[in-house]
Amino acid sequence: MKKIPFVTNRQVQEIIRQFPTPFHLYDEKGIRANAQAVRDAFAWNKGYKEYFAVKAEPNPFIIQILKEYGCGCDCSSLTELMLSDASGVVGENIMFSSNNTPAEEFQAAAKLGAIINLDDITHIDFLEQAIGYIPETISCRYNPGGVYAISNGIMDNPGDAKYGFTKAQLFEGYRALKEKGAKRFGLHSFLVSNTVTNDYYPALAKTLFELAVEIKQELGIAVSFINLSGGVGIAYRPDEVPNDIIAIGEGVHKVFDEVLVPAGLGNTAIYTEMGRFMTGPYGCLVTTAVHEKHTYKDYIGVDACAANLMRPAMYGAYHHITVMGKEDAACSHKYDIVGSLCENNDKFAVDRMLPEIAVGDVLVIHDTGAHGFAMGYNYNGRLWSAEVLLKADGTPQLIRRAQTPQDYFATLDCFGLPFRTELGATPKNS
Ligand SMILES: *Cc1c(COP(=O)(O)O)cnc(C)c1O
């Protein structure tokens, strides 16, 4: 399928006049339509709730849009908890799914009344020590080990993953939690990232639903909710078929009716913690070509770099690129599209066939709405870009300003170093 940016060339040129590149741009209309589709897909389940994985796109403006569709927040750190709180998402609208958790973070989660999803059996005692009690509502993360395969083959290797309880630990854990006063139990598992198939959630649901039946039979505990977590992917490549969330919801519904209902567990709420699927396709990185270089290969240097979008450098991930204004031109040139980091993996695309690019052309790097800006870092002293929301009415709104050198040096402020502001402490994005 041809990938078309959610923004037109005319719109993007107008936005650039107000907000210089590079910046991440988000599509409010797309986020809203998708959030509604997710809600519709699971409307058959009375207790359904999506806890947006805020690590994917930790911006309160985005969180508040999703909140209108009933979404809570899935957090895994103190600052993510603070972000959720500041966005008006508190209490059991927060799922605290963390691992290797410090005591202070359990304390903050408890203070907010978040649902705590334990990653390990030792965390039962650790949590009790940290907060002084075991909450009435508590969840455990399951790791089945081995390799995880569904009909279209091996998907991932949970046996190698650091997360979750083994099956034996899970039974022991629920027993201990019950003894310590827990009353409502949740079951969670996250086995595979970025699945582009409608079969992953239903297959995971079957695994967890059957486990819930066993838990009921063995321990007399009827789990209150089953959390399918994240992992629903998006079509980064033009040749991939995007997931159909309605089909996914129906697939989970079918297994629910087959496994949970006959076991007397028909009141179980289904939770999800999607990040990528909620915002991924509704964000893009807008950047300008600033140099061309012809050596052993042809390079286009842009004003964004891996510090603004790490996925290609870190995972070799594909992100589609559109040269704005040349949407229909022939892809006649083979380029590496590169940033300015002193790291040879700082390449948004390698050997990519694109229309001929001139310095000054604007490039849209697709599907950066999740795990894009969020994974930013400051290597080489590169600063975070701004984030701009393309509102449903077509106007742009700044939802995070770009980082400045002052921000970068803030952690050195107290040492009184003589930084000279006339060297350009006011960057172009401020
Ligand atoms: C990362 C993460 C998610 C979200 O994953 P996506 O692939 O973005 O949907 C959900 N839950 C937990 C515990 C995670 O670590």
The ligand as an SDF file (V2000), in Angstrom:
LIG
                    3D

 15 15  0  0  0  0  0  0  0  0999 V2000
    6.5570   -1.1650   26.0010 C   0  0  0  0  0  0  0  0  0  0  0  0
    5.4430   -1.7190   26.7830 C   0  0  0  0  0  0  0  0  0  0  0  0
    4.1310   -1.6180   26.3240 C   0  0  0  0  0  0  0  0  0  0  0  0
    3.7650   -1.0070   24.9960 C   0  0  0  0  0  0  0  0  0  0  0  0
    4.2840   -1.7390   23.9510 O   0  0  0  0  0  0  0  0  0  0  0  0
    3.9090   -1.3740   22.4240 P   0  0  0  0  0  0  0  0  0  0  0  0
    4.6870   -2.3730   21.6600 O   0  0  0  0  0  0  0  0  0  0  0  0
    4.3240    0.0210   22.2100 O   0  0  0  0  0  0  0  0  0  0  0  0
    2.4430   -1.5490   22.2840 O   0  0  0  0  0  0  0  0  0  0  0  0
    3.1270   -2.1180   27.1360 C   0  0  0  0  0  0  0  0  0  0  0  0
    3.3930   -2.6780   28.3260 N   0  0  0  0  0  0  0  0  0  0  0  0
    4.6370   -2.7970   28.8080 C   0  0  0  0  0  0  0  0  0  0  0  0
    4.8540   -3.4070   30.1450 C   0  0  0  0  0  0  0  0  0  0  0  0
    5.7050   -2.3300   28.0530 C   0  0  0  0  0  0  0  0  0  0  0  0
    6.9520   -2.4470   28.5160 O   0  0  0  0  0  0  0  0  0  0  0  0
  1  2  1  0
  2  3  1  0
  2 14  2  0
  3  4  1  0
  3 10  2  0
  4  5  1  0
  5  6  1  0
  6  7  2  0
  6  8  1  0
  6  9  1  0
 10 11  1  0
 11 12  2  0
 12 13  1  0
 12 14  1  0
 14 15  1  0
M  END
$$$$
